[in-house]
Amino acid sequence: MDMDASPRLTWWQQAWRLTAAAAIGLLAWLSSGVLMSKGPGDGPGTWFLVGDPLVALGCLTALLWRRRFPLAVALIVAIASGWSAFAGGTVLVAFASIATRRRPVEIAAVVLAYVAASQVAVGFYPVQETSGLLWFQLLVPALIAGIAVAVGMAVGARRVEVRSLRDRAESAEREQTARAAQARALERNRIAHEMHDVLAHRISLVAMQAGVLDHRSDLRAEESRLLVRGIAEGSHQALEELRDVLGILRADQHRTEPPEAQASLERVPDLVADARASGLDVTLTDTVTGTPPDVVGRTCYRVVQEGLTNAAKHAPGAQVHITLGGESGRTLDVRVHSSSAAAPAVRPPSSGFGLLGLTERVDLAGGQLDHHRTPDGGYLLTAQLPWPNPGHERRT
């Protein structure tokens, strides 16, 4: 990162800086003219009225390149200020600009050039008797330069701080994005493992039924038809599961973790029972008609599991009500509502990606997930999962 790089100025920012330099220079020029009129000399001459403003105009123009050539512009303006009172404002802007780089050698060189040039101005524009006041002639320009340098260094430090904060924010955002992508990938991988087990189970059943047909010659016609029907249905279900696996595994990802216990809609009551045993106040209302596809059942199980997990973490002592409903040909609706916590919760360590992974899972199942706080201080987690009619064949 280039710490010397300054933010690009807009035309308005450039204009008001040059205007301020011209205004300060005009005040210095007028003040010098008044003092020269009252001084020991003959008053303002031709150089003061014509040459001084022209030199100041050149210095003002040079300020346009102070970002590209900061040291050269600052030295030129500092030296030229010895022959132009009107250039006093451009000196302050040039000093502040080079001080933002915070390079002591450059700053010292420019300040020494300015102090030396100021001695030329004292002889060039005599406004009062200055014998015996050499320290005063050196102190005043040094103080003026010091003030401009202090302002410039403060601005430079602020720029570095803002740039550092912006870089850290961008780094944190990239890290958050990477972690979110990793969480989604892990969730999809876990789904694939689960569906792999189901697919293996389907194929095993088909192979077993086919083996019975091959080795048993004493089967009755009804028994043979039953086995053939089982093979057909199992093959169809295995094909559906295979399509789901291929849809999820969009990248070649591998994990060495053993697959977890099979999740399904039938295991939701067991999940609720375990939650009650752990101390949660959970009620379950199940109005589901029929048996949904395995993918839908597993996703429903995960939604309920995540809702119970969040309730246990963030709302201890709350009442949790789970509602399941739906039928074939429509949707399977899942609703997990937890009331406000009965006691202040101590937040446990959390990855923060539970709902993110669940959203990915529901999206892959073709459903919609919603979660938000309720007016009573509780939390509501809902999901709508498509439940196709089993008689409807998918088309490849």
N, C-alpha and C positions, 0 to 999 in steps of 0.2 A: 504494500500500500504506500503510495506517495504522499507523505505527510505534508509536503510543500504545496501540493495541488490545492488551489483555492476554488471555491464554487464560482461558476460562470456568472458574470453580472448581466442583468437585463439592461435594456437601454435606459429605463427609468433610474435604476440604481447608479449607472454610470453618469447620467445627467445630473442628478442631485449632488453627487460628490464633486463634480467639476464646478457646479454652481456655487457650492459652499466654499470651495477653494478660491473662486473668483471673488466672492463676497468678502471673505477674510482679507484677501490681498487688496481689495479696494479700500477697505477701512485702514489698513496699514499704509497704503499709498497716500490717502488723504491726510492721515495723521502726520506722516512725514512731511508732507507739503506745508501743513500749518506750522510745524516746529521749525522747518527751514525758513519760513517767512519771519519768524521771531528770533532766529539764531544769528550768529555772528556773520554769516555769509550774505550773499546778495539775493538770497531767496531761490526758489525753484528755477532751474535753467531749462534749456531746450532738451537736454538729455532726459531730465526728469519728466517732462511733459510728453515726449515722443518716444525716446529710446526705452525708458523704463517700462511703459505698457507693452511695447513690442516684445521685449525680452520675456515679460510675464506671459504674453500670449504664446510664445514658443514653449515655455515651461508647461503651460496648461495643455498644449497639444501633446507634449511628451508624456503626460500622465496617461494618455490612452494606451501606451505600451508598457505601463509599469508592471502588469502581470507577466508579460513575456520576458522583459529585461529589467527586473526590479533593481538590481544594484547599479546598473548603468544609468537608468533614469534618475534614481535617487541622488547619485553623485553629480549628474549634470544640473539638476534642479538646485542642489545645495550650493554648488559653486556659483551658478547664475544668480542666486539670491543676493550675492554681494554687490551686484550692479543693478538690482531691481527690487525696490520695496514692494512693488505690486506682486512679486512672486512669493511673498511670505505665506500666502495660503496654500500654494502648490507644494511648498516645502513640508508643511504639516501633513498633507495627504500622502506625499511620497514617503515621509518618515514612518507614518502609521502603516503604510502598505508593506514596506520592507521589514518592519518589525514583526509583522504577522508570521514571517518565516522563522523567527526566533533563532537567528544565527549571530552570536555576539561579535564575531570578527567583522561581518558586513555592517552591522549597526554601528560599531565603534568607528569604522572608516568613514561612514557617512556623517556621523556627528562631528568628527574632527574636521572634515571638509567644510561643514556648515559653520563651525565656530571660527575657522580660519577665514572663511569668506566674509563673515560678519565684521571682521576687523577692517576689511577693504571697504565695506559699506560705511563704517564710522568715518573714514577719511574721505570717502566719496560724497557722502551726504552729511556734512557737519551740521548738527542740530544744536550742539552746545559745547562748551569747553570740557574736554575729557581728560586733561592732564591729571595724572595721579589716580585715575579711576580704571586702570587696566583690569583689575579683578572684576569690576562691575561689568566691563565690556565683554569679559569672558563668561561671567556667571549667567547673565541674562540669556544669551543664545543657548547656553548649555541647558538651562532650565526649560526653555521652550522646546528644545529637541527632546529632553527627557520626558516631558509630558506627552508629546506625540508618540514617542517610542513606547511608553507605558500603555497608552491606549491600544497601540497596534499589537503589543504582546498579549494583552488581555483578549483582544479579538482573535488572535491566532490560537491561544489556548482554548478558547470557546469552540473554535472550528474543529480542532483536534478532538475535543471531547464529544461534540455532536457526531463527528465522523466515526469515532470509536463506538458510540452507542448505536448508531445506525448499522455498523458492521456486525455488532453483537446481536442486534435484533434480526438481521438477515440470516446470520448463522443459526440462531435459535429457531427461526422459521424453517430453514432447510432441515434442521435436525428433527423438528416436529413432523415435517412432511415425510421424512424417511422412516420415522418410527410408526407413523400412521400406515404407510405402505407396508411396512413389515408386519404390523398387526393384522392388516387385511389378508396378507399372504398366508400368515400362520392360520388364520381362521378358515380360509379356503382349503388349506392343506388338511386341517382337522376334519372338515366336512368330507373331503375326498377319502380320508381313512375310514370314516364311518360308512360311507357308501360302498367302499371296497369290501367291508365285512358283509354288508347286506348282499352285494352282488355275489360274493363267494358262497354265501348261504343259499341263494337262489340256485346257482349252478350245481351246488352239491345235491340239493333236493331233486333237481332234474336228472342228474346222473344216477342217483339212487333209484328213482322211479323207472328210468330206462333200463337199469340193471335188473330190476325185478321182472320187467317184461321179457328181457332176454333169457333169464334163467328159469322162469316159472312157466311151465307148459300146461299146468293144471288150473290156470285161472279161468274163472267164469267170464262170460261176455260182459256182464255188468262191471266186474272188477277190472277187466282190461280197459273198458271205456273210461272208468274212473281214473285209472293211471294215465291213460292218454290225455284226458282232459287236464290232469294235474301237470303233465309235462308241457302241454300247450300254454297253460296259464303261467307256469313258472318261467318258461322261455320268454313269454311276452313281458313279464315283470322284470326279468333279468335284462332284456333289451332296453326297457325304460330306464332302469338303473344305470346301465352302461351309457346311455345318452346323457344322463345327468352328470355322471363322472367326467365324461369328455367335455361337457360344457363348463365344468368347474376348473378342471386342470388345463388352464390356458398356457401354463409355463411348466417346464420340467423342474419341479421342486421335490426335495426328498427330506424326510425326517426319520430319525431313528427311534422316536418315542413309540411305545406300544399303544395300540388303539384303546380308547377308554370304553367303559361300559356302553352298550347300545342305548341310544336315546330314542324314545318314541312317545306317541300320545298316551299309550297305555301305562307308561311309567310316570306320568304326571301326578297321579294320586300318591305314589311312593315318594316322589319329590316333596309333595306337600306334607306327607307324614314325617319325613326327615326334618323339614323345617319346623314343624310343631314340636318335635322332640328336642330341637335345639333352643326352644323358648319363644319362637315367633307365634303370634296370634294370627293364624291363617285360616281362611274359609275358602272353599272351592265350590263353584257352581258350574256344572257340566251339562250342557244341553246339546252336545254334539250328536248328530244322527248319522250312524254309519262309521266306517273306518276310512280315514283319509289315506292318501298315498304316503309311503314311508318318508319321502323328502319333506312333505308338509308336516307330518307328525313329529319328525326330528326337529324341525325349525320351531314348531309350537313348544316343544319341550325346552329348547334353548331360551326362548323368550320368557317363559315362566321361570326358568332357572336364573336368568339374569335379573329379573324383577325381584325375586326372593333374595338374591345375593346383595343387591343394592339396598333393599329394605333393611337387611340385617346389618349392613355396614353403616348406613347413614341415618336410619330411623329406628333405633332400638326401642322396643316396647310399643311400636306402632301396630295398628291393625291392618292386615293385608287381605284384600279380597280379590280372588282370581275368578274370572268369568271366561268360560269357553263355550263357543256356540258355532253352529254352521252345519251345512249339509252338502252332499255331493252335487256338483253342478253349480255351486255358488262360491262362497268363501268360508274359510275357517277363521273366526274372529277370536282374538286373544286380548284380554284386558286384565292388567295387574295394577290395582290401585292401593297405595299405601297411605295411611293417614299421617299426620304430623307426628314427630318423635315425642314419646312420653317424657324423655329426659334428654338433656343436651348430649349430643353424640361426639365422641372423640374420633376424629377421622383417622382410620387406619391407613397404612401405606397402600397406594393403589397406582396401577399403571395408567389409568384414565382411558383405556382403550376398550373396555368391555362393551359399551354401547356402540362404539365404532365397528368392532368385529361383528356384533349382532346385526347392525345395519347392513353390512356386507353380506351376511348370511341370508337375511330376509330378501335383499335385492336379488341374490342369485336364485332364490326360490320364486321370484316374480312377484313378491308381495310388497307391502308398504309398512314402514315402522314409524311410530311417532312417540315422543316422550316429552313431557313438560311438567312443571309444577302446577298444582291446583290451587284455587283460591283459599282452601282451608289449610294451606301449608303442607299438604301432602305431595305425592308424586304419582303420575299416571303414565303407564307404559302400555301402548296398544300396538297391535299388529293385525294386518289383514293379509291372509295367505290364500292364493287361488287354489280351489279344490275342483279339478276337472272331473267330468263325468267319466267313470271307468269304462263305459261303453264307447267313449269317443276315442278313436285311434289318432295318435299323433302322426303327423306327416313329416317325413324327413326332408 
